[in-house]
């Protein structure tokens, strides 16, 4: 499985981009973008790019898998969803807003009721034992059955953190892709109206 871990983000991004932009010539697009290392067929055989190219005629018989897609996709959150979460946490007891920016960024401003688990300086935080997590962050580690709604400044770190949380057993995940920039923009509009 180790060969997949280094290629998964590239593979996933390439497939997503390709599938969105094109529908019929997907295979040629995938091979020209030079996918990293390999794919897995329906019968779990490893397929290299060469084998994939040789199987152009049988493309419909292939299924693409990635370790990161074993758990359900994250829910995409918009401003109104996050506003409701932040304003009424009692209505959403199983959801936790997670700011993955660095502590300095968090202290400069954050969405109300969010917790700070920095992705860049502590990427493996959600894999820590509960006691270690408590000692480092000063609050309880979120339970695996809670929905974690990630945000950062512009959506890049939150997406990476959400995908990493999946590998640590968090099945319920959300991503506020607009993130803090979108939050501030909407909040400023509300204040001026």
C-alpha positions in Angstrom: 0.0 0.0 0.0 2.9 2.4 0.5 3.2 3.1 -3.2 -0.3 4.6 -3.1 0.2 7.0 -0.2 2.6 9.2 -2.2 0.5 9.1 -5.3 -3.0 9.5 -3.9 -3.3 13.3 -3.8 -2.0 13.6 -7.3 -4.2 10.8 -8.6 -7.3 12.1 -6.9 -6.7 15.7 -8.1 -6.0 14.6 -11.6 -9.0 12.3 -11.8 -11.3 15.0 -10.3 -10.0 17.6 -12.8 -10.3 15.2 -15.7 -13.7 13.9 -14.9 -15.1 17.4 -14.4 -13.6 18.9 -17.6 -14.1 15.9 -19.9 -16.4 13.0 -20.2 -15.5 10.8 -23.2 -11.7 11.2 -23.8 -11.0 10.7 -20.1 -8.4 8.0 -20.6 -6.1 10.1 -22.9 -6.3 13.0 -20.6 -5.4 10.8 -17.6 -2.4 9.3 -19.3 -1.1 12.6 -20.7 -1.3 14.1 -17.3 1.0 11.3 -16.2 -0.7 9.8 -13.2 1.6 8.9 -10.4 2.6 5.2 -10.3 -0.5 3.1 -10.6 -4.2 2.4 -10.4 -6.2 -0.7 -9.2 -8.5 -2.7 -11.5 -11.8 -4.2 -10.5 -10.1 -7.5 -9.6 -7.5 -5.6 -7.5 -4.6 -6.1 -9.8 -2.1 -3.2 -10.0 -2.3 -1.4 -13.3 0.7 0.7 -14.4 0.3 3.6 -16.9 1.6 1.3 -19.6 -1.0 -1.4 -18.9 -3.6 1.3 -18.7 -2.6 2.7 -22.1 -2.8 -0.8 -23.5 -6.3 -1.2 -22.2 -7.9 1.8 -23.8 -10.5 -0.4 -25.5 -11.5 -1.9 -22.2 -11.7 1.4 -20.3 -15.3 0.9 -19.3 -14.3 -2.2 -17.4 -11.9 -0.4 -15.1 -12.7 1.1 -11.7 -10.4 3.6 -10.0 -9.8 3.5 -6.3 -7.9 5.5 -3.8 -7.4 4.9 -0.1 -8.8 8.3 0.6 -12.1 7.6 -1.0 -13.0 4.6 1.3 -14.9 6.9 3.6 -17.7 9.1 2.4 -16.9 12.4 0.8 -16.9 15.4 3.0 -19.9 17.7 2.9 -19.1 21.1 1.4 -20.2 23.9 3.6 -21.3 27.4 2.5 -21.3 30.6 4.6 -25.0 30.2 5.7 -24.3 26.6 6.9 -21.3 27.7 8.9 -23.1 30.8 10.2 -25.8 28.5 11.6 -23.2 26.2 13.2 -21.4 29.1 14.8 -24.5 31.0 16.0 -26.4 27.9 17.2 -23.9 25.3 18.4 -26.7 23.8 20.6 -28.6 22.9 17.5 -25.6 21.0 16.1 -24.1 19.1 19.1 -22.4 16.6 16.9 -20.6 19.1 14.7 -17.4 20.9 15.6 -15.8 23.8 13.7 -12.1 23.2 13.3 -9.8 26.1 12.3 -6.7 24.6 10.8 -4.7 27.8 10.6 -1.7 28.5 12.8 -2.3 29.8 16.3 -1.2 33.3 15.4 -3.8 33.4 12.6 -6.4 32.0 14.9 -5.7 34.7 17.6 -6.0 37.4 14.9 -9.6 36.4 14.4 -11.7 33.2 13.9 -15.2 32.0 13.5 -17.1 31.9 16.8 -17.1 28.6 18.7 -14.3 27.1 16.5 -11.4 25.1 17.9 -7.8 25.5 16.6 -6.0 22.4 15.4 -3.2 23.8 13.2 -2.6 21.6 10.1 0.8 22.9 9.1 2.5 22.6 12.5 0.5 19.6 13.8 -0.7 17.5 10.9 -1.0 14.3 12.9 -2.9 15.9 15.8 -6.1 13.9 15.3 -4.1 10.7 15.4 -2.6 11.5 18.9 -3.7 9.6 22.0 -6.4 11.5 23.9 -4.1 12.4 26.8 -1.4 13.8 24.5 -3.9 15.8 22.5 -5.4 17.3 25.7 -1.9 18.2 27.0 -0.9 19.9 23.7 -4.1 21.7 22.8 -5.7 22.3 26.1 -9.1 20.8 25.2 -10.5 17.3 24.6 -9.7 15.5 21.3 -12.9 15.4 19.1 -14.5 12.0 19.2 -14.5 10.0 15.9 -18.3 10.1 15.8 -18.4 13.9 15.7 -18.6 15.8 12.4 -15.6 17.9 12.0 -16.1 21.0 9.8 -12.7 22.3 8.6 -11.8 25.8 7.5 -8.6 27.7 7.0 -7.9 31.0 5.3 -8.7 30.1 1.7 -9.6 26.4 1.5 -6.3 24.7 0.8 -5.3 23.6 4.2 -8.9 22.8 5.2 -9.1 20.4 2.2 -5.8 18.7 3.1 -6.8 18.5 6.8 -10.2 17.0 5.9 -8.7 14.3 3.8 -6.1 13.5 6.5 -8.9 13.3 9.1 -10.5 10.6 7.0 -7.3 8.5 7.3 -7.6 8.9 11.1 -11.1 7.4 11.2 -13.2 10.5 11.1 -16.1 9.5 8.8 -18.2 12.6 9.2 -16.3 15.5 7.8 -17.2 18.9 6.3 -15.1 21.5 4.5 -15.9 25.2 4.4 -14.0 25.8 1.2 -14.6 29.5 1.2 -13.0 29.5 4.6 -12.1 32.5 6.8 -11.8 34.9 3.8 -15.4 34.1 2.8 -16.6 34.4 6.4 -15.0 37.8 6.8 -16.4 39.0 3.5 -19.9 38.0 4.4 -19.7 39.3 8.0 -18.4 42.7 6.6 -21.4 42.9 4.2 -23.8 42.2 7.1 -22.2 44.9 9.2 -22.5 47.5 6.4 -26.1 46.8 5.7 
